[in-house]
Amino acid sequence: MTTSSAAQRRAERARAYNANLAECPGHDLLGTLSDKWLTLVLAALADGPRRHAELAATVAGATQKMLTQTLRKLEREGLVTRTLTASVPVRVDYALTPLGESLLPVQRAIKDWAETHIEEVHRARAAYDAERAAG
């Protein structure tokens, strides 16, 4: 057994949860949370449970495969529940878990920021592209 100083243990704990480091558990989760489809599906579920077809109609541009993969990822991360109801045909509903609901204020803040600053971003893109084209 090796012993370490208090300073070494603090440094190890700081490294363990530094999302900038690839080996940090938060690094992987941040990658998951920044997925475009995940964000759109969470937003679609914000008003309550939905069936796959309802989500497909709401999440424009998502293929059936991408939507299914995203829902599985959300379920695995504990953000969404999948409920089967025995009927003909079988009914499958997706809903946010309390953990998923806790993410909504953050997501809404990012959406609000984007809507507020989109014109500035467009101007910055145009200026960047024009500068690159000129020289």
N, C-alpha and C positions, 0 to 999 in steps of 0.2 A: 504494500500500500504506500502510495506517495502522498506526501503532505504538501499543501500549498498555503501560501500566505493569504490573508484576507484580501489584499489588493489583487492577487492572482485570481481568486474566486470571483471578485467583482468584475474583473476584466473578462473572464470566461462567461459570466452571466450576460454581460453587455454584448459580447459577440454572438451568444446564442439567439438573441432576439433583435439582431440588426438586419432589417429587411433588405439592406443594400448588399448583404453577403448571400451568395447563392445557397449556402448550406443552412441558412436561417429558415425555420418553418414559416415565417411570415412572408418570405420571398415568394414561395410557391403560391400562397394564398392571395397575395397582391396580384400575381399574374392571372389567377382565376377570376378575381373580382374586376379586373380591367377588361375582361372579354366583352366585346360589343354585344353579342347575342345574349349573354347572361344579364347584362344591364337592361336590355329591351324586354326580356322575359320577366324580370323582376318588376319592371314598371307595369307590364300588362297584368300581373297578378296583384298589384297594389290594391285594386278595388274588390278583390275577393277571388274565390276559386274559379277556375276555368277549365274547360275540356281542351284536348289537344287541338281540335279543329278551330275552336274559338281563339286559341293562342296563335295558330297559324294565320288566321285572318287579321289579327291585331299586329303581329310582329312582321311587318312588311319586309320582304326580301329573304326571309329565312326559309330554306328548303326544309322539307319534312325531316330529312336526315339531320340537318343542323339543329333543328328545334328539338328533336328527340335526344340528340347528344347533349345539348345544353340542359334539358330537363333532367337527364340522368346525372349530369355533373352537379346541378343544384341540389338534387336529392342526396347525392353522396356527401356534399358539403354540409348538409343539415339545414339548408335554406328553404327547401320546398318539400312538401309531402305529396305522395301519390296515393290516391284512394280509389280502390276498385269497388264498384257496386255491381252485385250480381243482377243482371237483367239481360234481355236480348235486344240488341247486342250489349255486351258488357260496357258499363260506363266507367270511364277513368277521369278523375278530377285531380287537378294540381292546385295546391294552395301554399301560400307562404307559411313558414313556421314562425314562432316568435323571434328566432334568430334572424330569419329573412326579413321580417318586419322591422327589426332594429336597424337594418341596413338602409331602409327607405329614406330617412332624413338626409343621410349622406348622399345618396343617389340624387335626391331632389335638389340638394344644394349644388351639386356638380351640373345638373341639367339647367338650373337657374343661372349659374355662372356662364355656361355655354350660350344660353339664349341672350344674356345681357351683353356678352363680349364678342359675339360672332362677327359683327361688322369690323371690329378692330382686328380680329384674326384674319378676316378676308383681306383687309388692307395690308397687313403685315405679309401675308402670302404673296400678294400681288407685287409689293415692293421688293421682296426677296427674289421672286421669279424674274422681275424686270432687271434687277441688278445682275443676276446670274446670266441672263440672256445678253446683256450689254458687254459683259466682260470677262 
